[in-house]
Amino acid sequence: MHDFDRDPEGVARVRAANPSALTLDGTNTYVVGGWVVDPGPADDEHLAAVRAAASDRIEGVVLTHGHADHAEGADRLNAPVHRPGDGEDAGPFRAIATPGHSEDSVCLVWNERVCFTGDTVLGSGSVFIAPGEGSLSAYLQSLRRLRSLELEVLCPGHGPYVWDPAAKLDEYIDHRLDRERRLIEALDAGLRTQDELLDAAWADAPAELRYFAGLSLASHLEKLAEEGRLPEGVER
């Protein structure tokens, strides 16, 4: 393991065997004392590894959001399941509402310096925001809220640990604003169809991720429409 991907003191990570383009190397489950953050899929081998990491003494389960790759195994650990709201405590964690990826997304702060981010921040790559379920406007507000905290490390739902939270959050915010800038330039140039806008603003998206780039485009268009900045005639 690289030093940058070392476990924070008091934290154990158990990675589920569910890799994909969206889950990266798989879903990260974390064990802190007798508490489990995001137990992951209902996979027997994975849940057995989680129990072993907790020495079979699980006091409670806490979820960052309800997507199946994070929450499906929750009811199989024979412990109370917590879905805390903004400012609420669940075991040793304090929840911070961070909607955007999903409406119910929260981040969980432990010891004031360690933050479990679910799908709000990943260890590598960017977060998928689906229009309808997610909200790009809310997501940017959530990133700025996290940026205002003095954190030592982010423990993401997928990918490696992030030991420079401020830099990662700045990168995430800048990335979304740069996409918006490219999109507005394309709209100002008179482009209106989905394929035209994707080719202009998401030219770097691999072919296998073009569908997801199209959903990201839709979330950006939704944000511009909310703000009254979407020109007429745009294909949505």
C-alpha positions as a Markdown table, in Angstrom:
| # | Residue | x | y | z |
|---|---|---|---|---|
| 1 | Met | 0.0 | 0.0 | 0.0 |
| 2 | His | 1.3 | 3.5 | -0.8 |
| 3 | Asp | 1.8 | 5.8 | 2.1 |
| 4 | Phe | -0.8 | 8.2 | 0.9 |
| 5 | Asp | -3.4 | 5.4 | 1.1 |
| 6 | Arg | -2.6 | 4.4 | 4.6 |
| 7 | Asp | -5.5 | 4.0 | 7.1 |
| 8 | Pro | -6.0 | 6.9 | 9.4 |
| 9 | Glu | -5.4 | 5.9 | 13.0 |
| 10 | Gly | -8.5 | 4.2 | 14.4 |
| 11 | Val | -10.0 | 3.6 | 11.0 |
| 12 | Ala | -10.1 | 0.2 | 9.1 |
| 13 | Arg | -11.2 | 0.1 | 5.4 |
| 14 | Val | -12.8 | -3.0 | 3.9 |
| 15 | Arg | -13.3 | -2.7 | 0.1 |
| 16 | Ala | -16.1 | -4.6 | -1.6 |
| 17 | Ala | -15.5 | -6.7 | -4.7 |
| 18 | Asn | -17.8 | -4.7 | -6.9 |
| 19 | Pro | -15.5 | -2.7 | -9.2 |
| 20 | Ser | -17.0 | -0.8 | -12.1 |
| 21 | Ala | -16.6 | 2.5 | -14.0 |
| 22 | Leu | -18.7 | 4.2 | -11.3 |
| 23 | Thr | -17.5 | 2.4 | -8.2 |
| 24 | Leu | -13.8 | 2.5 | -9.2 |
| 25 | Asp | -12.0 | -0.4 | -7.3 |
| 26 | Gly | -15.2 | -1.1 | -5.3 |
| 27 | Thr | -17.2 | 0.4 | -2.4 |
| 28 | Asn | -15.3 | 1.3 | 0.7 |
| 29 | Thr | -16.7 | 0.2 | 4.0 |
| 30 | Tyr | -15.1 | 1.7 | 7.1 |
| 31 | Val | -14.9 | 0.3 | 10.6 |
| 32 | Val | -14.3 | 2.7 | 13.5 |
| 33 | Gly | -14.3 | 1.0 | 16.8 |
| 34 | Gly | -17.6 | -1.0 | 16.8 |
| 35 | Trp | -19.2 | 1.2 | 14.2 |
| 36 | Val | -19.6 | 0.5 | 10.5 |
| 37 | Val | -19.8 | 3.3 | 7.9 |
| 38 | Asp | -21.5 | 2.2 | 4.6 |
| 39 | Pro | -21.6 | -1.6 | 4.9 |
| 40 | Gly | -21.7 | -1.9 | 1.1 |
| 41 | Pro | -23.4 | -4.6 | -1.0 |
| 42 | Ala | -25.2 | -7.6 | 0.5 |
| 43 | Asp | -22.2 | -9.8 | -0.4 |
| 44 | Asp | -21.4 | -12.6 | 2.1 |
| 45 | Glu | -17.7 | -12.5 | 1.7 |
| 46 | His | -17.6 | -8.7 | 2.1 |
| 47 | Leu | -19.8 | -8.6 | 5.1 |
| 48 | Ala | -17.7 | -11.4 | 6.7 |
| 49 | Ala | -14.6 | -9.2 | 6.2 |
| 50 | Val | -16.4 | -6.3 | 7.8 |
| 51 | Arg | -17.4 | -8.4 | 10.8 |
| 52 | Ala | -13.8 | -9.5 | 11.2 |
| 53 | Ala | -12.5 | -5.9 | 11.0 |
| 54 | Ala | -14.9 | -5.1 | 13.8 |
| 55 | Ser | -13.8 | -8.2 | 15.8 |
| 56 | Asp | -17.5 | -9.3 | 15.6 |
| 57 | Arg | -18.5 | -6.5 | 17.9 |
| 58 | Ile | -20.7 | -4.2 | 15.8 |
| 59 | Glu | -22.5 | -1.6 | 17.8 |
| 60 | Gly | -24.1 | 0.3 | 15.0 |
| 61 | Val | -24.2 | 1.0 | 11.2 |
| 62 | Val | -24.2 | 4.5 | 9.8 |
| 63 | Leu | -25.1 | 5.3 | 6.2 |
| 64 | Thr | -23.9 | 8.3 | 4.1 |
| 65 | His | -26.8 | 7.7 | 1.6 |
| 66 | Gly | -29.2 | 5.0 | 0.5 |
| 67 | His | -27.7 | 3.8 | -2.8 |
| 68 | Ala | -27.4 | 0.0 | -2.9 |
| 69 | Asp | -23.7 | -0.3 | -3.4 |
| 70 | His | -23.3 | 1.5 | 0.0 |
| 71 | Ala | -26.4 | 0.4 | 2.0 |
| 72 | Glu | -27.6 | -2.9 | 0.8 |
| 73 | Gly | -25.8 | -4.9 | 3.4 |
| 74 | Ala | -26.9 | -2.8 | 6.3 |
| 75 | Asp | -29.7 | -5.0 | 7.6 |
| 76 | Arg | -27.5 | -8.1 | 7.6 |
| 77 | Leu | -25.0 | -6.9 | 10.3 |
| 78 | Asn | -27.5 | -7.4 | 13.2 |
| 79 | Ala | -27.0 | -3.9 | 14.5 |
| 80 | Pro | -29.0 | -0.7 | 14.6 |
| 81 | Val | -28.9 | 1.2 | 11.3 |
| 82 | His | -28.6 | 5.0 | 11.5 |
| 83 | Arg | -29.4 | 7.5 | 8.8 |
| 84 | Pro | -28.6 | 10.8 | 10.5 |
| 85 | Gly | -29.7 | 14.2 | 9.3 |
| 86 | Asp | -27.8 | 17.5 | 9.3 |
| 87 | Gly | -26.1 | 18.2 | 12.7 |
| 88 | Glu | -27.3 | 14.9 | 14.2 |
| 89 | Asp | -24.9 | 12.5 | 15.9 |
| 90 | Ala | -24.8 | 8.7 | 15.2 |
| 91 | Gly | -22.4 | 6.9 | 17.5 |
| 92 | Pro | -19.1 | 8.7 | 17.3 |
| 93 | Phe | -20.0 | 10.6 | 14.1 |
| 94 | Arg | -21.6 | 14.0 | 13.4 |
| 95 | Ala | -23.5 | 14.3 | 10.2 |
| 96 | Ile | -23.3 | 17.1 | 7.8 |
| 97 | Ala | -25.9 | 17.3 | 5.1 |
| 98 | Thr | -24.2 | 17.3 | 1.6 |
| 99 | Pro | -27.0 | 16.9 | -1.0 |
| 100 | Gly | -26.1 | 16.8 | -4.6 |
| 101 | His | -25.1 | 13.3 | -5.6 |
| 102 | Ser | -28.4 | 12.3 | -4.0 |
| 103 | Glu | -30.9 | 14.2 | -1.9 |
| 104 | Asp | -30.1 | 12.2 | 1.2 |
| 105 | Ser | -26.3 | 12.4 | 1.1 |
| 106 | Val | -24.5 | 13.2 | 4.3 |
| 107 | Cys | -20.9 | 13.3 | 5.2 |
| 108 | Leu | -19.8 | 11.9 | 8.6 |
| 109 | Val | -17.2 | 13.7 | 10.7 |
| 110 | Trp | -15.3 | 11.8 | 13.3 |
| 111 | Asn | -12.8 | 13.4 | 15.8 |
| 112 | Glu | -13.4 | 16.7 | 14.1 |
| 113 | Arg | -10.7 | 16.0 | 11.5 |
| 114 | Val | -11.7 | 12.8 | 9.7 |
| 115 | Cys | -14.6 | 12.9 | 7.2 |
| 116 | Phe | -16.4 | 10.0 | 5.6 |
| 117 | Thr | -17.7 | 11.4 | 2.4 |
| 118 | Gly | -19.7 | 8.5 | 0.7 |
| 119 | Asp | -20.2 | 9.6 | -2.9 |
| 120 | Thr | -19.9 | 13.3 | -2.3 |
| 121 | Val | -16.1 | 13.2 | -2.8 |
| 122 | Leu | -14.2 | 10.2 | -4.3 |
| 123 | Gly | -10.6 | 9.3 | -4.0 |
| 124 | Ser | -10.1 | 9.7 | -7.7 |
| 125 | Gly | -12.2 | 11.0 | -10.6 |
| 126 | Ser | -15.4 | 13.0 | -10.4 |
| 127 | Val | -18.8 | 12.4 | -8.8 |
| 128 | Phe | -21.8 | 11.4 | -10.9 |
| 129 | Ile | -24.7 | 13.8 | -10.6 |
| 130 | Ala | -27.9 | 12.5 | -12.2 |
| 131 | Pro | -30.6 | 15.1 | -13.0 |
| 132 | Gly | -33.8 | 14.5 | -11.1 |
| 133 | Glu | -32.2 | 12.5 | -8.3 |
| 134 | Gly | -29.2 | 14.8 | -7.9 |
| 135 | Ser | -28.7 | 18.5 | -8.1 |
| 136 | Leu | -25.6 | 20.2 | -9.3 |
| 137 | Ser | -26.5 | 23.5 | -7.6 |
| 138 | Ala | -26.9 | 21.7 | -4.2 |
| 139 | Tyr | -23.7 | 19.7 | -4.9 |
| 140 | Leu | -21.6 | 22.9 | -5.4 |
| 141 | Gln | -23.0 | 24.3 | -2.1 |
| 142 | Ser | -22.1 | 21.0 | -0.4 |
| 143 | Leu | -18.6 | 21.1 | -1.6 |
| 144 | Arg | -18.2 | 24.7 | -0.4 |
| 145 | Arg | -19.6 | 23.7 | 3.0 |
| 146 | Leu | -17.0 | 20.9 | 3.3 |
| 147 | Arg | -14.3 | 23.3 | 2.1 |
| 148 | Ser | -15.0 | 25.6 | 5.1 |
| 149 | Leu | -14.1 | 22.8 | 7.6 |
| 150 | Glu | -10.6 | 22.1 | 8.8 |
| 151 | Leu | -10.2 | 18.5 | 7.9 |
| 152 | Glu | -7.2 | 16.2 | 8.0 |
| 153 | Val | -8.3 | 13.4 | 5.7 |
| 154 | Leu | -11.3 | 12.4 | 3.6 |
| 155 | Cys | -12.4 | 8.8 | 3.6 |
| 156 | Pro | -14.3 | 8.4 | 0.3 |
| 157 | Gly | -16.9 | 5.9 | -0.7 |
| 158 | His | -14.7 | 4.8 | -3.6 |
| 159 | Gly | -11.0 | 5.2 | -4.3 |
| 160 | Pro | -8.0 | 6.0 | -2.0 |
| 161 | Tyr | -7.9 | 8.3 | 1.0 |
| 162 | Val | -7.5 | 12.0 | 0.4 |
| 163 | Trp | -4.9 | 13.5 | 2.7 |
| 164 | Asp | -5.2 | 17.1 | 1.3 |
| 165 | Pro | -8.9 | 17.7 | 1.6 |
| 166 | Ala | -8.7 | 21.4 | 0.8 |
| 167 | Ala | -6.8 | 20.8 | -2.4 |
| 168 | Lys | -9.2 | 18.0 | -3.5 |
| 169 | Leu | -12.3 | 20.2 | -2.7 |
| 170 | Asp | -10.8 | 23.1 | -4.6 |
| 171 | Glu | -10.2 | 20.7 | -7.5 |
| 172 | Tyr | -13.7 | 19.5 | -7.4 |
| 173 | Ile | -15.2 | 23.0 | -7.4 |
| 174 | Asp | -12.9 | 24.2 | -10.1 |
| 175 | His | -13.7 | 21.2 | -12.3 |
| 176 | Arg | -17.5 | 21.8 | -12.1 |
| 177 | Leu | -17.1 | 25.5 | -12.8 |
| 178 | Asp | -14.8 | 24.7 | -15.8 |
| 179 | Arg | -17.4 | 22.4 | -17.3 |
| 180 | Glu | -19.9 | 25.1 | -16.9 |
| 181 | Arg | -17.6 | 27.6 | -18.6 |
| 182 | Arg | -17.1 | 25.2 | -21.5 |
| 183 | Leu | -20.8 | 24.6 | -21.8 |
| 184 | Ile | -21.7 | 28.2 | -21.7 |
| 185 | Glu | -19.1 | 28.9 | -24.4 |
| 186 | Ala | -20.7 | 26.2 | -26.6 |
| 187 | Leu | -24.2 | 27.6 | -26.0 |
| 188 | Asp | -23.0 | 31.1 | -26.9 |
| 189 | Ala | -21.6 | 29.7 | -30.1 |
| 190 | Gly | -25.1 | 28.5 | -31.0 |
| 191 | Leu | -24.7 | 24.8 | -30.3 |
| 192 | Arg | -28.0 | 23.3 | -29.1 |
| 193 | Thr | -28.1 | 19.5 | -29.5 |
| 194 | Gln | -26.8 | 17.0 | -26.9 |
| 195 | Asp | -24.2 | 15.6 | -29.2 |
| 196 | Glu | -22.9 | 19.1 | -30.1 |
| 197 | Leu | -22.7 | 20.1 | -26.5 |
| 198 | Leu | -21.0 | 16.9 | -25.4 |
| 199 | Asp | -18.4 | 17.1 | -28.2 |
| 200 | Ala | -17.6 | 20.7 | -27.2 |
| 201 | Ala | -17.7 | 20.5 | -23.4 |
| 202 | Trp | -17.0 | 16.8 | -22.7 |
| 203 | Ala | -14.6 | 16.1 | -25.5 |
| 204 | Asp | -12.3 | 14.3 | -23.0 |
| 205 | Ala | -14.9 | 11.8 | -21.9 |
| 206 | Pro | -14.1 | 8.2 | -23.0 |
| 207 | Ala | -16.5 | 6.6 | -25.4 |
| 208 | Glu | -17.6 | 4.1 | -22.8 |
| 209 | Leu | -18.6 | 6.9 | -20.4 |
| 210 | Arg | -20.4 | 9.1 | -23.0 |
| 211 | Tyr | -23.8 | 8.1 | -21.6 |
| 212 | Phe | -22.8 | 9.2 | -18.2 |
| 213 | Ala | -21.3 | 12.4 | -19.6 |
| 214 | Gly | -24.8 | 13.0 | -21.2 |
| 215 | Leu | -26.4 | 12.7 | -17.8 |
| 216 | Ser | -23.8 | 15.2 | -16.4 |
| 217 | Leu | -24.6 | 17.5 | -19.2 |
| 218 | Ala | -28.3 | 17.3 | -18.3 |
| 219 | Ser | -27.5 | 18.2 | -14.7 |
| 220 | His | -25.6 | 21.3 | -15.9 |
| 221 | Leu | -28.4 | 22.3 | -18.2 |
| 222 | Glu | -30.8 | 21.9 | -15.2 |
| 223 | Lys | -28.7 | 24.2 | -13.1 |
| 224 | Leu | -28.6 | 26.9 | -15.9 |
| 225 | Ala | -32.4 | 26.6 | -16.3 |
| 226 | Glu | -32.9 | 27.1 | -12.5 |
| 227 | Glu | -30.8 | 30.2 | -12.7 |
| 228 | Gly | -32.6 | 31.6 | -15.8 |
| 229 | Arg | -29.4 | 31.3 | -17.9 |
| 230 | Leu | -30.4 | 28.5 | -20.4 |
| 231 | Pro | -31.0 | 29.7 | -24.0 |
| 232 | Glu | -34.1 | 28.7 | -25.8 |
| 233 | Gly | -34.0 | 25.7 | -28.2 |
| 234 | Val | -31.6 | 23.5 | -26.2 |
| 235 | Glu | -32.2 | 19.8 | -26.6 |
| 236 | Arg | -32.8 | 18.3 | -23.2 |
